[in-house]
């Protein structure tokens, strides 16, 4: 489906652009995170550093963010943003730092 395709292509971009830090990046899509009794926020993503995995939560992104199923450019950008946020968190960077890649070799 389109949602999975956007996640996959964004992760491929990040692996290629940041091979040292994200070359082993794994990803999963789950319907929704587990909510605690006192939860006031529904997460859109989570990370598992031990397996270099980001988990993207489909339902909060598509339903709570009022996306139309990843059919528009705006929807695609929103989904990509969550992937960038999760990957950046995984390696201790800000999402905007991942846009252009690692220029330390240039």
Biopython code that builds the backbone (N, CA, C, O; Angstrom):
import numpy as np
from Bio.PDB.StructureBuilder import StructureBuilder

atoms = [
    (1, "UNK", "N", (0.828, -1.186, 0.000)),
    (1, "UNK", "CA", (0.000, 0.000, 0.000)),
    (1, "UNK", "C", (0.877, 1.257, 0.000)),
    (1, "UNK", "O", (2.086, 1.169, 0.211)),
    (2, "UNK", "N", (0.277, 2.407, -0.233)),
    (2, "UNK", "CA", (1.039, 3.649, -0.357)),
    (2, "UNK", "C", (1.752, 4.025, 0.932)),
    (2, "UNK", "O", (2.895, 4.481, 0.895)),
    (3, "UNK", "N", (1.096, 3.841, 2.069)),
    (3, "UNK", "CA", (1.699, 4.184, 3.353)),
    (3, "UNK", "C", (3.006, 3.414, 3.542)),
    (3, "UNK", "O", (4.037, 4.009, 3.856)),
    (4, "UNK", "N", (2.966, 2.113, 3.354)),
    (4, "UNK", "CA", (4.163, 1.276, 3.494)),
    (4, "UNK", "C", (5.234, 1.670, 2.491)),
    (4, "UNK", "O", (6.421, 1.682, 2.819)),
    (5, "UNK", "N", (4.823, 1.992, 1.276)),
    (5, "UNK", "CA", (5.774, 2.402, 0.253)),
    (5, "UNK", "C", (6.505, 3.677, 0.618)),
    (5, "UNK", "O", (7.703, 3.805, 0.367)),
    (6, "UNK", "N", (5.791, 4.621, 1.210)),
    (6, "UNK", "CA", (6.425, 5.870, 1.639)),
    (6, "UNK", "C", (7.433, 5.597, 2.746)),
    (6, "UNK", "O", (8.538, 6.140, 2.726)),
    (7, "UNK", "N", (7.064, 4.768, 3.702)),
    (7, "UNK", "CA", (7.979, 4.418, 4.793)),
    (7, "UNK", "C", (9.220, 3.738, 4.219)),
    (7, "UNK", "O", (10.343, 4.102, 4.567)),
    (8, "UNK", "N", (9.026, 2.767, 3.352)),
    (8, "UNK", "CA", (10.146, 2.015, 2.775)),
    (8, "UNK", "C", (11.080, 2.920, 1.984)),
    (8, "UNK", "O", (12.298, 2.844, 2.150)),
    (9, "UNK", "N", (10.536, 3.769, 1.134)),
    (9, "UNK", "CA", (11.399, 4.621, 0.308)),
    (9, "UNK", "C", (12.124, 5.662, 1.149)),
    (9, "UNK", "O", (13.264, 6.013, 0.845)),
    (10, "UNK", "N", (11.490, 6.155, 2.190)),
    (10, "UNK", "CA", (12.148, 7.123, 3.072)),
    (10, "UNK", "C", (13.275, 6.450, 3.845)),
    (10, "UNK", "O", (14.351, 7.029, 3.994)),
    (11, "UNK", "N", (13.046, 5.249, 4.332)),
    (11, "UNK", "CA", (14.104, 4.517, 5.039)),
    (11, "UNK", "C", (15.251, 4.171, 4.092)),
    (11, "UNK", "O", (16.414, 4.241, 4.487)),
    (12, "UNK", "N", (14.943, 3.803, 2.857)),
    (12, "UNK", "CA", (15.998, 3.545, 1.867)),
    (12, "UNK", "C", (16.843, 4.793, 1.654)),
    (12, "UNK", "O", (18.070, 4.713, 1.608)),
    (13, "UNK", "N", (16.193, 5.944, 1.522)),
    (13, "UNK", "CA", (16.912, 7.210, 1.363)),
    (13, "UNK", "C", (17.842, 7.451, 2.549)),
    (13, "UNK", "O", (19.004, 7.814, 2.364)),
    (14, "UNK", "N", (17.339, 7.252, 3.760)),
    (14, "UNK", "CA", (18.149, 7.492, 4.955)),
    (14, "UNK", "C", (19.324, 6.521, 5.041)),
    (14, "UNK", "O", (20.422, 6.925, 5.423)),
    (15, "UNK", "N", (19.119, 5.258, 4.696)),
    (15, "UNK", "CA", (20.213, 4.279, 4.703)),
    (15, "UNK", "C", (21.308, 4.677, 3.720)),
    (15, "UNK", "O", (22.495, 4.591, 4.032)),
    (16, "UNK", "N", (20.899, 5.114, 2.532)),
    (16, "UNK", "CA", (21.865, 5.493, 1.496)),
    (16, "UNK", "C", (22.578, 6.795, 1.829)),
    (16, "UNK", "O", (23.766, 6.945, 1.544)),
    (17, "UNK", "N", (21.866, 7.730, 2.427)),
    (17, "UNK", "CA", (22.418, 9.044, 2.715)),
    (17, "UNK", "C", (23.278, 9.043, 3.974)),
    (17, "UNK", "O", (24.227, 9.821, 4.072)),
    (18, "UNK", "N", (22.966, 8.195, 4.922)),
    (18, "UNK", "CA", (23.690, 8.089, 6.191)),
    (18, "UNK", "C", (24.148, 6.642, 6.412)),
    (18, "UNK", "O", (23.698, 5.999, 7.361)),
    (19, "UNK", "N", (25.031, 6.120, 5.559)),
    (19, "UNK", "CA", (25.388, 4.699, 5.653)),
    (19, "UNK", "C", (26.059, 4.307, 6.972)),
    (19, "UNK", "O", (25.836, 3.200, 7.462)),
    (20, "UNK", "N", (26.863, 5.177, 7.549)),
    (20, "UNK", "CA", (27.524, 4.834, 8.818)),
    (20, "UNK", "C", (26.526, 4.755, 9.959)),
    (20, "UNK", "O", (26.532, 3.801, 10.737)),
    (21, "UNK", "N", (25.675, 5.757, 10.055)),
    (21, "UNK", "CA", (24.747, 5.842, 11.176)),
    (21, "UNK", "C", (23.469, 5.032, 10.971)),
    (21, "UNK", "O", (22.937, 4.463, 11.924)),
    (22, "UNK", "N", (22.971, 4.975, 9.728)),
    (22, "UNK", "CA", (21.666, 4.360, 9.481)),
    (22, "UNK", "C", (21.702, 3.227, 8.458)),
    (22, "UNK", "O", (20.655, 2.791, 7.978)),
    (23, "UNK", "N", (22.882, 2.757, 8.128)),
    (23, "UNK", "CA", (22.990, 1.674, 7.157)),
    (23, "UNK", "C", (22.272, 0.407, 7.580)),
    (23, "UNK", "O", (21.846, -0.377, 6.733)),
    (24, "UNK", "N", (22.133, 0.197, 8.883)),
    (24, "UNK", "CA", (21.451, -0.989, 9.415)),
    (24, "UNK", "C", (20.041, -0.680, 9.906)),
    (24, "UNK", "O", (19.470, -1.439, 10.690)),
    (25, "UNK", "N", (19.483, 0.433, 9.445)),
    (25, "UNK", "CA", (18.153, 0.844, 9.893)),
    (25, "UNK", "C", (17.095, -0.186, 9.496)),
    (25, "UNK", "O", (17.024, -0.618, 8.345)),
    (26, "UNK", "N", (16.286, -0.564, 10.470)),
    (26, "UNK", "CA", (15.137, -1.444, 10.251)),
    (26, "UNK", "C", (13.873, -0.650, 10.547)),
    (26, "UNK", "O", (13.911, 0.345, 11.271)),
    (27, "UNK", "N", (12.764, -1.089, 9.991)),
    (27, "UNK", "CA", (11.509, -0.401, 10.262)),
    (27, "UNK", "C", (10.361, -1.388, 10.314)),
    (27, "UNK", "O", (10.392, -2.459, 9.708)),
    (28, "UNK", "N", (9.349, -0.985, 11.061)),
    (28, "UNK", "CA", (8.112, -1.761, 11.180)),
    (28, "UNK", "C", (6.948, -0.791, 11.175)),
    (28, "UNK", "O", (7.083, 0.362, 11.587)),
    (29, "UNK", "N", (5.829, -1.256, 10.717)),
    (29, "UNK", "CA", (4.593, -0.490, 10.814)),
    (29, "UNK", "C", (3.655, -1.276, 11.718)),
    (29, "UNK", "O", (3.411, -2.463, 11.503)),
    (30, "UNK", "N", (3.139, -0.600, 12.723)),
    (30, "UNK", "CA", (2.139, -1.196, 13.607)),
    (30, "UNK", "C", (0.901, -0.309, 13.562)),
    (30, "UNK", "O", (0.987, 0.871, 13.222)),
    (31, "UNK", "N", (-0.231, -0.870, 13.899)),
    (31, "UNK", "CA", (-1.461, -0.080, 13.853)),
    (31, "UNK", "C", (-1.438, 1.084, 14.834)),
    (31, "UNK", "O", (-1.729, 2.218, 14.453)),
    (32, "UNK", "N", (-1.094, 0.817, 16.098)),
    (32, "UNK", "CA", (-1.127, 1.874, 17.107)),
    (32, "UNK", "C", (-0.238, 1.492, 18.285)),
    (32, "UNK", "O", (0.015, 0.312, 18.526)),
    (33, "UNK", "N", (0.231, 2.497, 19.012)),
    (33, "UNK", "CA", (1.027, 2.197, 20.205)),
    (33, "UNK", "C", (0.121, 1.764, 21.358)),
    (33, "UNK", "O", (-1.086, 2.008, 21.344)),
    (34, "UNK", "N", (0.717, 1.130, 22.335)),
    (34, "UNK", "CA", (-0.008, 0.804, 23.554)),
    (34, "UNK", "C", (-0.125, 2.097, 24.362)),
    (34, "UNK", "O", (0.858, 2.813, 24.549)),
    (35, "UNK", "N", (-1.317, 2.381, 24.830)),
    (35, "UNK", "CA", (-1.545, 3.593, 25.616)),
    (35, "UNK", "C", (-1.646, 3.246, 27.089)),
    (35, "UNK", "O", (-2.326, 2.295, 27.474)),
    (36, "UNK", "N", (-0.964, 4.024, 27.902)),
    (36, "UNK", "CA", (-1.061, 3.855, 29.336)),
    (36, "UNK", "C", (-2.323, 4.501, 29.880)),
    (36, "UNK", "O", (-2.997, 5.257, 29.180)),
    (37, "UNK", "N", (-2.634, 4.202, 31.116)),
    (37, "UNK", "CA", (-3.837, 4.734, 31.758)),
    (37, "UNK", "C", (-3.822, 6.260, 31.778)),
    (37, "UNK", "O", (-4.860, 6.893, 31.584)),
    (38, "UNK", "N", (-2.665, 6.846, 32.008)),
    (38, "UNK", "CA", (-2.555, 8.301, 32.118)),
    (38, "UNK", "C", (-2.040, 8.959, 30.845)),
    (38, "UNK", "O", (-1.578, 10.099, 30.890)),
    (39, "UNK", "N", (-2.106, 8.279, 29.730)),
    (39, "UNK", "CA", (-1.597, 8.836, 28.472)),
    (39, "UNK", "C", (-2.390, 10.073, 28.066)),
    (39, "UNK", "O", (-3.620, 10.091, 28.114)),
    (40, "UNK", "N", (-1.652, 11.101, 27.668)),
    (40, "UNK", "CA", (-2.287, 12.325, 27.172)),
    (40, "UNK", "C", (-1.909, 12.590, 25.722)),
    (40, "UNK", "O", (-2.374, 13.560, 25.123)),
    (41, "UNK", "N", (-1.074, 11.738, 25.164)),
    (41, "UNK", "CA", (-0.581, 11.915, 23.802)),
    (41, "UNK", "C", (-0.480, 10.543, 23.140)),
    (41, "UNK", "O", (-0.093, 9.567, 23.783)),
    (42, "UNK", "N", (-0.824, 10.470, 21.874)),
    (42, "UNK", "CA", (-0.691, 9.225, 21.116)),
    (42, "UNK", "C", (0.540, 9.349, 20.230)),
    (42, "UNK", "O", (0.592, 10.188, 19.330)),
    (43, "UNK", "N", (1.519, 8.511, 20.495)),
    (43, "UNK", "CA", (2.767, 8.557, 19.723)),
    (43, "UNK", "C", (2.531, 8.177, 18.268)),
    (43, "UNK", "O", (1.660, 7.366, 17.954)),
    (44, "UNK", "N", (3.317, 8.774, 17.395)),
    (44, "UNK", "CA", (3.276, 8.449, 15.973)),
    (44, "UNK", "C", (4.390, 7.474, 15.622)),
    (44, "UNK", "O", (4.326, 6.812, 14.586)),
    (45, "UNK", "N", (5.401, 7.379, 16.464)),
    (45, "UNK", "CA", (6.540, 6.503, 16.210)),
    (45, "UNK", "C", (7.224, 6.161, 17.528)),
    (45, "UNK", "O", (7.005, 6.818, 18.546)),
    (46, "UNK", "N", (8.051, 5.129, 17.492)),
    (46, "UNK", "CA", (8.925, 4.781, 18.612)),
    (46, "UNK", "C", (10.199, 4.185, 18.029)),
    (46, "UNK", "O", (10.271, 3.891, 16.835)),
    (47, "UNK", "N", (11.196, 4.010, 18.878)),
    (47, "UNK", "CA", (12.470, 3.457, 18.418)),
    (47, "UNK", "C", (12.912, 2.318, 19.323)),
    (47, "UNK", "O", (12.538, 2.239, 20.493)),
    (48, "UNK", "N", (13.715, 1.447, 18.746)),
    (48, "UNK", "CA", (14.336, 0.345, 19.484)),
    (48, "UNK", "C", (15.813, 0.341, 19.115)),
    (48, "UNK", "O", (16.220, -0.262, 18.123)),
    (49, "UNK", "N", (16.601, 1.022, 19.931)),
    (49, "UNK", "CA", (18.020, 1.215, 19.628)),
    (49, "UNK", "C", (18.774, -0.103, 19.506)),
    (49, "UNK", "O", (19.674, -0.221, 18.675)),
    (50, "UNK", "N", (18.424, -1.089, 20.314)),
    (50, "UNK", "CA", (19.162, -2.355, 20.317)),
    (50, "UNK", "C", (19.061, -3.090, 18.984)),
    (50, "UNK", "O", (19.933, -3.894, 18.653)),
    (51, "UNK", "N", (18.015, -2.823, 18.225)),
    (51, "UNK", "CA", (17.865, -3.471, 16.916)),
    (51, "UNK", "C", (17.888, -2.461, 15.765)),
    (51, "UNK", "O", (17.611, -2.817, 14.620)),
    (52, "UNK", "N", (18.220, -1.200, 16.070)),
    (52, "UNK", "CA", (18.238, -0.128, 15.060)),
    (52, "UNK", "C", (16.918, -0.094, 14.295)),
    (52, "UNK", "O", (16.891, -0.035, 13.066)),
    (53, "UNK", "N", (15.826, -0.133, 15.056)),
    (53, "UNK", "CA", (14.496, -0.207, 14.456)),
    (53, "UNK", "C", (13.657, 1.010, 14.816)),
    (53, "UNK", "O", (13.630, 1.452, 15.964)),
    (54, "UNK", "N", (12.969, 1.544, 13.802)),
    (54, "UNK", "CA", (11.939, 2.538, 14.063)),
    (54, "UNK", "C", (10.593, 1.861, 13.837)),
    (54, "UNK", "O", (10.441, 1.028, 12.943)),
    (55, "UNK", "N", (9.632, 2.232, 14.657)),
    (55, "UNK", "CA", (8.277, 1.703, 14.540)),
    (55, "UNK", "C", (7.366, 2.888, 14.239)),
    (55, "UNK", "O", (7.311, 3.851, 15.004)),
    (56, "UNK", "N", (6.663, 2.811, 13.135)),
    (56, "UNK", "CA", (5.752, 3.869, 12.719)),
    (56, "UNK", "C", (4.327, 3.376, 12.958)),
    (56, "UNK", "O", (3.970, 2.270, 12.552)),
    (57, "UNK", "N", (3.515, 4.203, 13.618)),
    (57, "UNK", "CA", (2.152, 3.819, 13.969)),
    (57, "UNK", "C", (1.160, 4.388, 12.952)),
    (57, "UNK", "O", (0.930, 5.596, 12.889)),
    (58, "UNK", "N", (0.593, 3.500, 12.176)),
    (58, "UNK", "CA", (-0.268, 3.861, 11.047)),
    (58, "UNK", "C", (-1.535, 4.634, 11.456)),
    (58, "UNK", "O", (-1.789, 5.715, 10.924)),
    (59, "UNK", "N", (-2.312, 4.108, 12.371)),
    (59, "UNK", "CA", (-3.613, 4.716, 12.674)),
    (59, "UNK", "C", (-3.519, 6.126, 13.251)),
    (59, "UNK", "O", (-4.274, 6.997, 12.817)),
    (60, "UNK", "N", (-2.636, 6.392, 14.200)),
    (60, "UNK", "CA", (-2.544, 7.778, 14.672)),
    (60, "UNK", "C", (-2.153, 8.757, 13.564)),
    (60, "UNK", "O", (-2.641, 9.886, 13.525)),
    (61, "UNK", "N", (-1.281, 8.323, 12.678)),
    (61, "UNK", "CA", (-0.856, 9.207, 11.592)),
    (61, "UNK", "C", (-1.998, 9.435, 10.611)),
    (61, "UNK", "O", (-2.283, 10.576, 10.247)),
    (62, "UNK", "N", (-2.643, 8.380, 10.187)),
    (62, "UNK", "CA", (-3.689, 8.520, 9.176)),
    (62, "UNK", "C", (-4.984, 9.109, 9.725)),
    (62, "UNK", "O", (-5.656, 9.876, 9.036)),
    (63, "UNK", "N", (-5.336, 8.758, 10.951)),
    (63, "UNK", "CA", (-6.632, 9.191, 11.487)),
    (63, "UNK", "C", (-6.538, 10.472, 12.310)),
    (63, "UNK", "O", (-7.315, 11.402, 12.097)),
    (64, "UNK", "N", (-5.605, 10.526, 13.235)),
    (64, "UNK", "CA", (-5.536, 11.696, 14.113)),
    (64, "UNK", "C", (-4.947, 12.910, 13.418)),
    (64, "UNK", "O", (-5.238, 14.046, 13.792)),
    (65, "UNK", "N", (-4.120, 12.676, 12.407)),
    (65, "UNK", "CA", (-3.552, 13.787, 11.648)),
    (65, "UNK", "C", (-4.407, 14.127, 10.432)),
    (65, "UNK", "O", (-4.028, 14.969, 9.618)),
    (66, "UNK", "N", (-5.561, 13.473, 10.310)),
    (66, "UNK", "CA", (-6.513, 13.730, 9.221)),
    (66, "UNK", "C", (-5.911, 13.558, 7.833)),
    (66, "UNK", "O", (-6.212, 14.328, 6.921)),
    (67, "UNK", "N", (-5.068, 12.555, 7.674)),
    (67, "UNK", "CA", (-4.516, 12.280, 6.354)),
    (67, "UNK", "C", (-5.523, 11.461, 5.557)),
    (67, "UNK", "O", (-6.363, 10.759, 6.119)),
    (68, "UNK", "N", (-5.419, 11.566, 4.270)),
    (68, "UNK", "CA", (-6.361, 10.882, 3.392)),
    (68, "UNK", "C", (-5.781, 9.588, 2.817)),
    (68, "UNK", "O", (-6.138, 9.187, 1.709)),
    (69, "UNK", "N", (-4.899, 8.943, 3.559)),
    (69, "UNK", "CA", (-4.349, 7.675, 3.094)),
    (69, "UNK", "C", (-3.091, 7.817, 2.262)),
    (69, "UNK", "O", (-2.785, 6.941, 1.453)),
    (70, "UNK", "N", (-2.372, 8.881, 2.440)),
    (70, "UNK", "CA", (-1.099, 9.112, 1.747)),
    (70, "UNK", "C", (-1.300, 9.389, 0.262)),
    (70, "UNK", "O", (-0.435, 9.061, -0.550)),
    (71, "UNK", "N", (-2.412, 9.978, -0.094)),
    (71, "UNK", "CA", (-2.699, 10.233, -1.501)),
    (71, "UNK", "C", (-2.196, 11.574, -2.012)),
    (71, "UNK", "O", (-2.071, 11.756, -3.223)),
    (72, "UNK", "N", (-1.908, 12.505, -1.133)),
    (72, "UNK", "CA", (-1.470, 13.822, -1.582)),
    (72, "UNK", "C", (-0.007, 14.050, -1.210)),
    (72, "UNK", "O", (0.562, 13.330, -0.389)),
    (73, "UNK", "N", (0.580, 15.052, -1.824)),
    (73, "UNK", "CA", (1.960, 15.406, -1.488)),
    (73, "UNK", "C", (2.081, 15.822, -0.031)),
    (73, "UNK", "O", (3.060, 15.478, 0.631)),
    (74, "UNK", "N", (1.103, 16.556, 0.472)),
    (74, "UNK", "CA", (1.137, 16.987, 1.871)),
    (74, "UNK", "C", (1.109, 15.782, 2.809)),
    (74, "UNK", "O", (1.816, 15.763, 3.817)),
    (75, "UNK", "N", (0.300, 14.785, 2.483)),
    (75, "UNK", "CA", (0.247, 13.572, 3.297)),
    (75, "UNK", "C", (1.590, 12.852, 3.267)),
    (75, "UNK", "O", (2.075, 12.387, 4.298)),
    (76, "UNK", "N", (2.184, 12.762, 2.091)),
    (76, "UNK", "CA", (3.480, 12.095, 1.951)),
    (76, "UNK", "C", (4.543, 12.794, 2.791)),
    (76, "UNK", "O", (5.328, 12.141, 3.478)),
    (77, "UNK", "N", (4.566, 14.107, 2.734)),
    (77, "UNK", "CA", (5.550, 14.875, 3.507)),
    (77, "UNK", "C", (5.346, 14.650, 5.000)),
    (77, "UNK", "O", (6.319, 14.518, 5.743)),
    (78, "UNK", "N", (4.107, 14.605, 5.443)),
    (78, "UNK", "CA", (3.831, 14.385, 6.865)),
    (78, "UNK", "C", (4.339, 13.013, 7.302)),
    (78, "UNK", "O", (4.967, 12.893, 8.354)),
    (79, "UNK", "N", (4.076, 11.987, 6.512)),
    (79, "UNK", "CA", (4.543, 10.636, 6.836)),
    (79, "UNK", "C", (6.068, 10.592, 6.834)),
    (79, "UNK", "O", (6.669, 10.035, 7.753)),
    (80, "UNK", "N", (6.697, 11.167, 5.821)),
    (80, "UNK", "CA", (8.164, 11.211, 5.762)),
    (80, "UNK", "C", (8.734, 11.923, 6.980)),
    (80, "UNK", "O", (9.760, 11.512, 7.520)),
    (81, "UNK", "N", (8.075, 12.979, 7.407)),
    (81, "UNK", "CA", (8.539, 13.730, 8.579)),
    (81, "UNK", "C", (8.622, 12.828, 9.812)),
    (81, "UNK", "O", (9.595, 12.894, 10.562)),
    (82, "UNK", "N", (7.616, 11.995, 10.023)),
    (82, "UNK", "CA", (7.645, 11.094, 11.176)),
    (82, "UNK", "C", (8.786, 10.083, 11.065)),
    (82, "UNK", "O", (9.403, 9.740, 12.074)),
    (83, "UNK", "N", (9.070, 9.609, 9.868)),
    (83, "UNK", "CA", (10.202, 8.691, 9.676)),
    (83, "UNK", "C", (11.508, 9.407, 10.004)),
    (83, "UNK", "O", (12.365, 8.852, 10.691)),
    (84, "UNK", "N", (11.662, 10.632, 9.519)),
    (84, "UNK", "CA", (12.863, 11.408, 9.815)),
    (84, "UNK", "C", (12.994, 11.664, 11.312)),
    (84, "UNK", "O", (14.089, 11.548, 11.861)),
    (85, "UNK", "N", (11.892, 12.010, 11.982)),
    (85, "UNK", "CA", (11.926, 12.231, 13.428)),
    (85, "UNK", "C", (12.402, 10.983, 14.164)),
    (85, "UNK", "O", (13.272, 11.058, 15.032)),
    (86, "UNK", "N", (11.833, 9.848, 13.816)),
    (86, "UNK", "CA", (12.181, 8.599, 14.494)),
    (86, "UNK", "C", (13.638, 8.223, 14.244)),
    (86, "UNK", "O", (14.354, 7.859, 15.177)),
    (87, "UNK", "N", (14.076, 8.308, 12.998)),
    (87, "UNK", "CA", (15.461, 7.956, 12.668)),
    (87, "UNK", "C", (16.439, 8.909, 13.341)),
    (87, "UNK", "O", (17.478, 8.479, 13.843)),
    (88, "UNK", "N", (16.118, 10.187, 13.356)),
    (88, "UNK", "CA", (16.987, 11.170, 14.006)),
    (88, "UNK", "C", (17.094, 10.875, 15.499)),
    (88, "UNK", "O", (18.186, 10.923, 16.066)),
    (89, "UNK", "N", (15.982, 10.573, 16.125)),
    (89, "UNK", "CA", (15.991, 10.241, 17.550)),
    (89, "UNK", "C", (16.875, 9.027, 17.813)),
    (89, "UNK", "O", (17.597, 8.979, 18.809)),
    (90, "UNK", "N", (16.816, 8.066, 16.932)),
    (90, "UNK", "CA", (17.582, 6.830, 17.071)),
    (90, "UNK", "C", (19.085, 7.092, 17.122)),
    (90, "UNK", "O", (19.810, 6.393, 17.830)),
    (91, "UNK", "N", (19.561, 8.097, 16.376)),
    (91, "UNK", "CA", (21.008, 8.363, 16.320)),
    (91, "UNK", "C", (21.401, 9.689, 16.977)),
    (91, "UNK", "O", (22.522, 10.163, 16.797)),
    (92, "UNK", "N", (20.491, 10.277, 17.725)),
    (92, "UNK", "CA", (20.812, 11.480, 18.481)),
    (92, "UNK", "C", (20.991, 12.737, 17.647)),
    (92, "UNK", "O", (21.832, 13.578, 17.966)),
    (93, "UNK", "N", (20.220, 12.873, 16.598)),
    (93, "UNK", "CA", (20.279, 14.062, 15.747)),
    (93, "UNK", "C", (18.904, 14.706, 15.668)),
    (93, "UNK", "O", (17.909, 14.140, 16.122)),
    (94, "UNK", "N", (18.865, 15.892, 15.085)),
    (94, "UNK", "CA", (17.600, 16.562, 14.794)),
    (94, "UNK", "C", (17.142, 16.124, 13.404)),
    (94, "UNK", "O", (17.979, 15.862, 12.540)),
    (95, "UNK", "N", (15.839, 16.041, 13.173)),
    (95, "UNK", "CA", (15.355, 15.588, 11.858)),
    (95, "UNK", "C", (15.917, 16.388, 10.686)),
    (95, "UNK", "O", (16.254, 15.814, 9.651)),
    (96, "UNK", "N", (16.018, 17.687, 10.837)),
    (96, "UNK", "CA", (16.510, 18.512, 9.727)),
    (96, "UNK", "C", (17.957, 18.194, 9.374)),
    (96, "UNK", "O", (18.381, 18.446, 8.246)),
    (97, "UNK", "N", (18.732, 17.639, 10.327)),
    (97, "UNK", "CA", (20.125, 17.290, 10.053)),
    (97, "UNK", "C", (20.236, 16.126, 9.064)),
    (97, "UNK", "O", (21.278, 15.954, 8.430)),
    (98, "UNK", "N", (19.195, 15.341, 8.930)),
    (98, "UNK", "CA", (19.236, 14.157, 8.072)),
    (98, "UNK", "C", (18.901, 14.448, 6.615)),
    (98, "UNK", "O", (19.070, 13.582, 5.756)),
    (99, "UNK", "N", (18.433, 15.642, 6.332)),
    (99, "UNK", "CA", (17.959, 15.946, 4.979)),
    (99, "UNK", "C", (19.056, 15.824, 3.935)),
    (99, "UNK", "O", (18.846, 15.207, 2.891)),
    (100, "UNK", "N", (20.218, 16.398, 4.198)),
    (100, "UNK", "CA", (21.250, 16.480, 3.167)),
    (100, "UNK", "C", (22.352, 15.448, 3.305)),
    (100, "UNK", "O", (23.235, 15.384, 2.450)),
    (101, "UNK", "N", (22.329, 14.652, 4.336)),
    (101, "UNK", "CA", (23.335, 13.611, 4.484)),
    (101, "UNK", "C", (24.546, 14.067, 5.259)),
    (101, "UNK", "O", (24.640, 15.214, 5.696)),
    (102, "UNK", "N", (25.461, 13.153, 5.415)),
    (102, "UNK", "CA", (26.680, 13.381, 6.186)),
    (102, "UNK", "C", (27.725, 13.988, 5.274)),
    (102, "UNK", "O", (28.254, 13.309, 4.395)),
    (103, "UNK", "N", (28.028, 15.267, 5.478)),
    (103, "UNK", "CA", (29.012, 15.934, 4.627)),
    (103, "UNK", "C", (30.395, 15.966, 5.256)),
    (103, "UNK", "O", (31.257, 16.721, 4.804)),
    (104, "UNK", "N", (30.626, 15.161, 6.291)),
    (104, "UNK", "CA", (31.926, 15.171, 6.956)),
    (104, "UNK", "C", (33.037, 14.657, 6.057)),
    (104, "UNK", "O", (34.211, 14.933, 6.303)),
    (105, "UNK", "N", (32.677, 13.910, 5.012)),
    (105, "UNK", "CA", (33.686, 13.388, 4.096)),
    (105, "UNK", "C", (34.015, 14.374, 2.989)),
    (105, "UNK", "O", (34.980, 14.162, 2.254)),
    (106, "UNK", "N", (33.244, 15.447, 2.844)),
    (106, "UNK", "CA", (33.454, 16.420, 1.769)),
    (106, "UNK", "C", (34.334, 17.555, 2.220)),
    (106, "UNK", "O", (34.615, 18.465, 1.440)),
]
sb = StructureBuilder()
sb.init_structure("model")
sb.init_model(0)
sb.init_chain("A")
sb.init_seg("    ")
for serial, (resi, resn, name, xyz) in enumerate(atoms, 1):
    if name == "N":
        sb.init_residue(resn, " ", resi, " ")
    sb.init_atom(name, np.array(xyz, "f"), 0.0, 1.0, " ", f" {name:<3s}", serial, name[0])
structure = sb.get_structure()
